[in-house]
Amino acid sequence: MNNTAPLYLAQEAPEATAGNPILNIAVFIVFLVVTMAVVLRAGKSTKEASDFYTGGGSFSGRQNGLAISGDYLSAASFLGIVGAVALTGYDGFLYSVGFFVAWLVALMLVAEPLRNVGRFTMADVLSFRLRQKPVRVAAAIATLFVSLFYLVAQMAGAGSLVSVLLDIHDFFWQAVVVGVVGVLMIVYVLVGGMKGTTYVQMIKAVLLVTGVVIMCLLVFVHLKGGFNALFDTAVDMHATSDYIQTKGYEATQIMEPGLKYGKNLTTKIDFISLGIALVLGVGGLPHVLMRFYTVPTATEARRSVTWAIVIIGSFYLMTLILGFGAAALVGPDRILAAPGGANAAAPLLALELGGSVFMAVISAVAFATVLAVVAGLAITASASIAHDVYHSVIRNGESTEAEQVRVSQITVVILGIVAIILGILAMTQNVAFLVSLAFAIAASANLPTILYSLYWRRFNTAGAVASMYTGVISCLVLIFFSPAVSGTETSMFPNADWALFPLSSPGIVSIPLAFLVGWIVPLVTKPDNLEELSAEMEVRSLTGVGVEAPVDH
């Protein structure tokens, strides 16, 4: 997703003002103090591993539904999609469609069976009727890479957001901002665990959805009309845009397919690849699936799903209004001239709608969104290392809960440092696109093994391990050799070019390959001979009976 203009366009574009930087940072500090107070209070009751990982399974369906929404509605959903729609119209809205449809697919196929079989992590499910050690190690590696790419997207989004608020154009200070976000994430997780993170996510979900509703209403007030006025004004603004004219597009293309995808065979295939990754990715996202372990019963899990569907669906419909609102009231040139490029569309729209104070509040909510999501991701990755690798593999199930929590905390620190470094490199990328890469890894590495484990009795350990490693390795290799990393102005390494793979999204290759390997290997290798566990897993997945009892084999 191109989200920065060539230099000559940025020089000619109108200056993107950031309101009052002092006011912006003051509002930020207030939000940070409030959320940190919530985390500190929740952290006092985080005493056991179950508290740290899943909040002790103590949340109601409504609370968990809000937290799921808070986990799922990330910086990519707010900053990235609004920017994508503002610049590419119809094609940008495809992210909203993909993210929402993906949620429904995950609910129908994966969510409740996973919740009924698992205890702390996704690997609990994958290793239930398979050999624990190889499956847990593979699942932990897949979880780490999915979480890392998702974290990078949030870091890049936070860097763009704060750079706009403080009007920072210098790369060094933008990198400092990303570093500060990483440190805050580490503190949130170490202090509050899953309980503190869940409460922050609930607060963030309410504030974010409320803020988006207010912004949508203000868009129509400013335009003094409904959807016709919104779309007509967006088309008119694109007609006078240097961005559109220099690219050789027609202004009306913002309302039609093809502004980003569909111009040639490569972009058409890239769109299909993106769609596959978005629709199938959520079913393999460990940090979203882990949310179903924070409620006490299957009934509460279903209730939380209902709340989440309403909130998430409404939000993604409103991103269309915000995206076209940014195109109409801010314009592509001003968006591209701002620090962060396309990721600046939402805060600049807030500035246009309500002035500096409103921009500061909306941006602070978006920043809380980033912190909540990265904290949830960090907990998921750290739980996978501590519970699946350290406890189950290295210590053979004999470590204490205190040891597991300590390993989790060390993992959070290391993961935070790596995410900061990669987030700095990825600041020129649209965060919605970066998240799509995490979705591609999740769909390639995790989803085939999850589905085969739940629904195919012939599936075995060799198939699971082969499928997961195939998905992870193929996806990472294709991403490394894609235009997202090198070969274009918005690549992580814009001055180098080793883009041998023409597509930005690898899903069209890596996902079918992982499914294929996961199907072939069990057919040509010996079964695990764990028929009793297979039957028990089927009963648990359908009924939830015995969910509290861990299985060791």
C-alpha positions in Angstrom: 0.0 0.0 0.0 1.7 3.2 -1.1 1.3 5.8 1.6 4.0 8.4 0.9 4.2 10.7 -2.0 7.3 11.2 -4.2 9.4 14.1 -3.0 8.2 16.5 -5.6 4.6 15.9 -4.6 5.3 16.3 -0.9 7.0 19.7 -1.6 4.0 21.0 -3.6 1.3 19.7 -1.3 -0.3 21.9 1.3 1.3 21.8 4.7 -0.3 19.3 7.0 -0.7 21.2 10.3 -0.9 19.2 13.5 -3.0 21.6 15.6 -1.4 22.5 19.0 1.4 20.1 19.8 1.5 21.1 23.5 -2.3 20.5 23.9 -1.9 17.2 22.0 0.8 15.9 24.3 -1.1 17.1 27.4 -4.2 15.0 26.4 -1.9 12.1 25.7 -0.4 12.2 29.1 -3.9 12.3 30.7 -4.9 9.2 28.8 -1.7 7.4 29.7 -2.0 8.2 33.4 -5.6 7.0 33.5 -4.9 3.7 31.6 -1.8 3.1 33.6 -3.8 3.5 36.8 -6.2 0.9 35.6 -3.3 -1.5 34.8 -1.7 -1.0 38.2 -5.0 -1.7 40.0 -5.6 -4.8 37.9 -2.0 -5.9 38.4 -2.5 -6.2 42.1 -4.7 -9.3 41.5 -2.4 -10.9 39.0 -0.8 -13.6 41.2 -1.0 -16.9 39.2 -0.1 -17.8 35.6 -3.8 -18.1 34.7 -4.3 -14.4 35.9 -1.4 -13.3 33.7 -2.4 -15.2 30.6 -6.2 -15.2 30.7 -7.3 -12.9 33.5 -8.3 -16.0 35.5 -11.3 -16.6 33.2 -13.2 -14.1 35.2 -14.8 -11.8 32.6 -18.4 -11.7 31.6 -19.6 -12.1 28.0 -20.3 -8.4 27.6 -16.9 -7.5 29.1 -15.1 -10.0 26.9 -17.0 -8.9 23.8 -15.8 -5.3 24.4 -12.3 -6.6 25.0 -12.4 -8.7 21.8 -13.5 -5.6 19.9 -10.7 -3.7 21.5 -8.2 -6.4 20.6 -9.4 -6.6 17.0 -10.0 -3.0 16.2 -6.3 -2.1 16.0 -4.4 0.9 14.6 -4.7 -0.8 11.2 -8.5 -0.6 11.4 -8.7 3.0 12.4 -5.6 4.7 10.9 -4.7 2.4 8.0 -8.2 1.8 6.6 -9.2 5.4 6.8 -6.1 6.4 4.9 -6.5 3.6 2.4 -10.1 4.7 1.6 -9.1 8.3 1.4 -6.4 7.7 -1.2 -7.8 4.7 -3.1 -11.6 4.8 -2.4 -13.3 1.6 -3.3 -10.1 -0.5 -3.2 -9.2 0.8 0.2 -12.6 -0.3 1.6 -11.7 -3.8 0.6 -9.7 -3.9 3.8 -12.8 -3.2 5.9 -14.7 -5.9 4.1 -11.9 -8.4 4.4 -11.3 -7.8 8.1 -15.0 -8.2 9.0 -15.7 -11.2 6.8 -12.6 -12.8 8.4 -14.0 -12.4 11.8 -17.2 -14.2 10.8 -15.2 -17.1 9.3 -13.2 -17.5 12.5 -16.3 -17.6 14.6 -18.0 -20.2 12.5 -15.1 -22.6 12.1 -12.6 -22.1 15.0 -13.6 -19.9 18.0 -15.8 -22.1 20.2 -14.0 -25.4 19.5 -10.7 -23.8 20.4 -12.1 -22.3 23.5 -13.5 -25.7 24.6 -10.3 -27.6 24.0 -7.7 -25.1 25.0 -6.5 -23.7 28.4 -4.0 -20.9 27.9 -2.7 -20.9 24.3 -3.5 -22.0 20.8 -0.8 -24.8 21.1 -3.0 -26.4 23.8 -5.4 -27.2 21.1 -2.9 -28.3 18.5 -1.1 -30.6 20.9 -4.2 -32.1 22.5 -4.2 -35.3 20.4 -0.7 -34.9 18.9 2.8 -35.3 20.3 3.3 -32.3 22.5 6.9 -31.2 22.2 7.3 -30.9 18.4 3.8 -29.3 17.9 4.3 -26.9 20.8 7.6 -25.7 19.5 6.3 -25.2 16.0 3.2 -23.4 17.3 5.3 -21.1 19.5 7.5 -20.2 16.5 4.4 -19.4 14.4 2.8 -17.4 17.2 6.0 -15.4 17.6 6.2 -14.4 13.9 2.5 -13.6 13.7 2.7 -11.5 16.9 5.9 -9.8 15.7 4.4 -8.7 12.4 1.3 -7.5 14.1 3.4 -5.6 16.6 5.4 -3.9 13.9 2.2 -2.6 12.3 1.0 -1.1 15.6 4.4 0.4 16.3 4.5 2.0 12.8 0.9 3.3 13.3 1.9 4.8 16.7 4.9 6.4 15.2 2.8 8.0 12.5 0.2 9.1 14.9 2.4 10.9 17.4 4.5 12.3 14.6 1.4 14.0 13.2 0.4 15.3 16.6 3.8 16.8 17.4 4.5 17.8 13.8 7.6 15.7 13.7 9.1 15.2 10.2 12.6 14.2 11.2 13.2 10.4 10.9 15.3 10.3 14.1 12.6 11.7 16.3 9.9 9.5 14.6 12.1 6.6 15.6 12.3 7.8 19.2 8.5 7.9 19.2 8.3 4.3 18.2 10.8 3.4 20.9 8.7 5.1 23.5 5.6 3.2 22.4 7.6 0.0 22.7 8.7 0.8 26.3 5.1 1.7 27.3 3.9 -1.6 25.9 6.5 -3.5 28.0 5.5 -1.7 31.1 1.7 -2.3 30.6 2.2 -6.0 30.2 4.8 -6.5 33.0 2.6 -4.6 35.4 -1.0 -5.7 34.5 -0.9 -9.0 32.6 -4.1 -10.0 30.8 -6.4 -8.5 33.5 -4.9 -5.0 33.1 -4.8 -5.3 29.3 -8.4 -6.5 29.2 -9.7 -3.5 31.2 -7.7 -1.1 29.0 -9.1 -2.8 25.9 -12.7 -2.5 27.2 -12.2 1.2 27.9 -10.5 1.7 24.5 -13.3 -0.1 22.6 -16.0 2.2 24.1 -14.0 5.4 23.5 -12.9 4.4 20.0 -16.4 3.5 18.7 -17.9 6.6 20.4 -15.3 8.8 18.8 -15.8 7.2 15.4 -19.6 7.7 15.7 -19.1 11.4 16.5 -16.7 11.9 13.7 -19.2 10.3 11.2 -21.9 12.6 12.3 -19.6 15.7 12.1 -18.6 14.7 8.5 -22.2 15.0 7.4 -22.7 18.2 9.4 -19.7 19.8 7.7 -20.8 18.7 4.2 -24.4 19.8 4.9 -25.7 16.7 3.2 -25.8 12.9 3.2 -23.9 10.3 1.2 -24.3 12.0 -2.1 -22.7 15.1 -0.8 -19.9 13.0 0.8 -19.1 11.1 -2.4 -19.4 14.1 -4.7 -17.1 16.2 -2.6 -14.5 13.4 -2.4 -14.6 13.1 -6.2 -14.1 16.9 -6.6 -11.2 16.9 -4.2 -9.5 14.0 -6.1 -10.1 15.9 -9.3 -7.8 18.7 -8.1 -5.3 16.5 -6.4 -1.7 16.4 -7.6 -1.5 12.8 -6.4 -4.3 11.7 -8.7 -3.2 13.8 -11.7 0.4 12.8 -11.5 -0.6 9.1 -11.3 -2.7 9.6 -14.4 -5.9 8.5 -12.7 -9.4 9.9 -13.3 -11.0 11.5 -10.2 -14.1 9.3 -10.4 -12.0 6.2 -10.0 -12.2 6.7 -6.2 -15.7 5.4 -6.6 -14.7 2.4 -8.8 -12.6 -0.7 -8.5 -9.0 -0.4 -9.8 -7.4 2.6 -8.2 -5.0 0.4 -6.3 -5.8 -3.1 -7.7 -6.9 -4.3 -11.0 -4.7 -2.2 -13.3 -2.8 -5.2 -14.6 -2.6 -9.0 -14.1 -0.1 -8.7 -11.3 -2.3 -6.3 -9.2 -5.4 -8.4 -9.8 -3.6 -11.5 -8.5 -2.2 -9.4 -5.6 -5.8 -8.4 -4.7 -6.9 -12.1 -4.7 -3.9 -12.9 -2.5 -4.7 -10.1 -0.1 -8.4 -11.2 0.1 -7.4 -14.8 0.9 -5.1 -13.6 3.6 -7.6 -11.3 5.2 -10.5 -13.7 5.2 -8.6 -16.7 6.5 -6.1 -14.9 8.7 -8.2 -14.2 11.8 -8.8 -17.9 12.3 -5.1 -18.3 13.0 -4.5 -15.1 15.0 -3.4 -16.4 18.5 -4.0 -13.1 20.3 -7.7 -12.9 19.1 -8.4 -16.6 19.8 -6.8 -16.4 23.2 -9.6 -14.0 24.2 -12.0 -16.9 24.4 -10.1 -18.3 27.4 -10.9 -15.2 29.5 -14.6 -16.2 30.1 -15.7 -19.0 32.5 -18.2 -20.8 30.3 -19.1 -21.6 26.7 -22.3 -19.6 27.1 -20.4 -16.5 28.1 -18.1 -17.1 25.1 -21.0 -17.1 22.8 -22.4 -14.0 24.4 -19.1 -12.2 24.0 -19.2 -13.1 20.3 -22.6 -11.4 19.9 -21.3 -8.2 21.4 -18.2 -8.3 19.3 -20.0 -8.8 16.1 -22.3 -5.8 16.6 -19.4 -3.6 17.6 -16.9 -4.7 15.0 -19.5 -4.7 12.1 -20.7 -1.2 13.0 -17.1 0.1 13.2 -16.0 -1.2 9.8 -19.1 0.3 8.1 -18.2 3.6 9.6 -14.6 3.5 8.2 -16.2 4.0 4.8 -17.6 7.3 5.9 -14.4 8.4 7.6 -12.3 7.4 4.6 -14.4 9.4 2.1 -14.7 12.1 4.7 -10.9 12.5 4.8 -10.8 12.5 1.0 -13.4 15.2 0.8 -12.4 17.5 3.7 -8.6 16.9 3.9 -7.6 15.7 0.5 -4.9 13.3 -0.7 -2.2 15.9 -1.1 -2.4 17.2 2.5 -2.6 13.6 3.8 0.5 12.6 1.9 2.4 15.7 3.0 1.9 14.8 6.7 4.3 12.6 8.7 3.1 9.0 8.4 1.4 9.6 5.0 -1.9 7.7 4.7 -1.8 6.8 8.4 -2.3 10.5 9.1 -5.7 10.7 7.4 -7.8 10.0 10.5 -6.2 12.5 12.9 -6.1 15.2 10.2 -9.9 14.6 9.6 -10.5 15.0 13.3 -8.6 18.3 13.2 -10.7 19.5 10.3 -13.9 18.4 12.1 -13.4 19.6 15.6 -10.2 21.6 15.9 -7.1 20.9 18.0 -8.9 19.6 21.1 -11.0 17.1 19.2 -7.9 15.9 17.2 -6.0 15.5 20.5 -8.7 13.4 22.1 -9.3 11.2 19.0 -5.6 10.7 18.6 -5.2 9.8 22.3 -7.9 7.2 21.9 -6.1 5.8 18.8 -2.9 5.7 20.9 -4.7 3.8 23.6 -5.8 1.5 20.8 -2.2 0.8 19.9 -1.1 0.2 23.5 -4.0 -2.1 24.2 -3.4 -4.2 21.1 0.4 -4.4 21.4 -0.1 -5.4 25.1 -2.4 -8.2 24.1 0.0 -9.4 21.4 2.9 -9.4 23.7 1.0 -11.4 26.3 0.1 -14.0 23.7 3.6 -14.4 22.4 5.1 -14.5 25.9 2.5 -17.1 27.0 3.4 -19.2 24.0 7.1 -19.2 24.9 6.6 -19.7 28.6 3.8 -22.2 28.6 4.4 -24.1 25.4 8.2 -24.1 25.1 9.6 -23.5 28.6 7.0 -25.3 30.7 5.9 -28.1 28.3 9.1 -28.8 26.4 12.2 -27.6 28.3 10.9 -28.4 31.8 8.7 -31.3 30.8 5.7 -29.8 32.6 7.5 -29.4 36.0 8.1 -25.7 36.2 6.2 -23.5 38.7 3.7 -20.9 37.7 6.1 -18.2 39.0 8.8 -19.5 36.7 6.4 -19.4 33.8 5.4 -15.8 34.5 9.1 -14.8 34.8 9.9 -16.3 31.4 6.9 -14.6 29.9 8.1 -11.2 31.3 11.6 -11.7 29.8 10.0 -12.7 26.5 7.9 -9.5 26.5 11.1 -7.3 26.9 13.0 -9.1 24.1 9.9 -9.0 21.8 9.4 -5.3 22.5 13.0 -4.5 21.5 12.7 -6.4 18.2 9.3 -4.9 17.5 10.7 -1.4 18.1 13.6 -2.0 15.6 11.3 -3.4 12.8 8.6 -0.8 13.5 11.2 2.0 12.8 12.0 0.3 9.5 8.3 0.0 8.6 7.2 3.5 9.3 6.6 4.3 5.6 4.1 1.4 5.1 0.4 1.7 5.5 -0.4 -0.1 8.8 -3.5 -1.9 7.3 -1.1 -3.5 4.8 1.4 -4.4 7.4 -1.4 -6.2 9.4 -2.4 -8.0 6.2 1.1 -9.6 6.3 0.5 -10.8 9.8 -2.8 -12.2 8.6 -1.0 -14.0 5.8 1.4 -15.7 8.2 -1.4 -16.7 10.6 -3.5 -18.2 7.8 -0.4 -20.0 6.4 1.1 -21.3 9.6 -1.8 -21.8 12.0 -5.1 -22.1 10.3 -4.5 -25.4 8.3 -3.2 -27.1 11.4 -6.1 -25.8 13.6 -8.8 -27.0 11.1 -7.1 -30.3 10.5 -6.7 -30.9 14.2 -10.4 -30.1 15.0 -12.1 -31.8 12.0 -9.8 -34.6 10.6 -9.0 -37.6 12.7 -6.3 -38.9 10.3 -4.3 -35.8 11.0 -1.0 -36.5 12.8 2.0 -34.8 14.4 4.1 -35.1 11.3 1.4 -33.3 9.3 1.0 -30.6 11.9 4.7 -29.8 12.2 5.3 -29.9 8.4 2.3 -27.7 7.7 3.2 -25.1 10.3 6.9 -24.8 9.3 5.9 -24.8 5.6 3.5 -22.0 6.2 5.9 -19.9 8.3 9.0 -20.3 6.1 7.2 -19.9 2.7 5.4 -16.8 3.9 8.5 -15.2 5.4 10.6 -15.9 2.4 8.0 -14.5 0.0 7.6 -11.4 2.1 11.3 -10.9 2.2 11.5 -11.0 -1.6 8.4 -8.9 -2.1 8.0 -5.2 -3.0 7.0 -4.6 0.7 10.6 -5.0 1.8 12.6 -3.7 -1.2 12.3 -2.2 -4.7 9.8 0.7 -4.2 9.8 4.1 -2.5 7.6 2.8 0.4 9.6 -0.4 1.0 11.3 -1.0 4.3 14.6 -0.7 2.3 13.7 1.8 -0.5 17.3 2.1 -1.8 17.7 -1.6 -2.4 16.0 -4.0 -4.8 15.8 -7.8 -4.3 12.1 -8.1 -5.0 12.0 -11.3 -6.9 8.4 -12.1 -5.9 6.1 -9.7 -7.7 3.2 -9.7 -5.2 3.0 -7.7 -2.0 0.8 -10.3 -0.3 2.1 -13.9 -0.2 -1.1 -15.6 0.8 -2.1 -16.9 -2.6 1.0 -19.1 -2.6 1.8 -19.8 1.1 -1.7 -20.6 2.4 -2.6 -23.3 -0.2 0.9 -24.7 0.1 0.5 -25.2 3.9 -2.9 -26.8 3.5 -1.5 -29.1 0.8 1.5 -30.2 2.9 -0.8 -30.7 6.0 -3.0 -33.0 3.9 -0.3 -35.0 2.1 2.1 -35.7 5.0 -0.4 -37.5 7.2 -1.4 -39.7 4.3 2.2 -40.9 3.8 3.3 -41.1 7.4 2.3 -43.3 10.3 -0.7 -42.2 12.5 0.0 -41.2 16.1 -2.3 -44.0 17.5 -4.0 -41.6 19.9 -7.6 -42.5 19.0 -8.9 -42.1 22.5 -7.5 -38.6 22.7 -9.0 -37.8 19.3 -12.5 -38.9 20.5 -12.0 -36.9 23.7 -11.0 -33.8 21.8 -14.1 -34.1 19.6 -16.4 -34.3 22.6 -14.6 -31.4 24.3 -14.7 -29.2 21.2 -18.4 -29.7 20.7 -19.5 -29.6 24.4 -16.7 -27.9 26.5 -16.8 -30.9 28.9 -13.6 -31.1 30.9 -12.2 -27.9 29.6 -10.4 -27.1 32.9 -8.4 -30.4 32.9 -5.1 -30.2 31.0 -3.9 -33.2 29.1 -0.3 -34.3 29.3 1.0 -37.1 27.1 
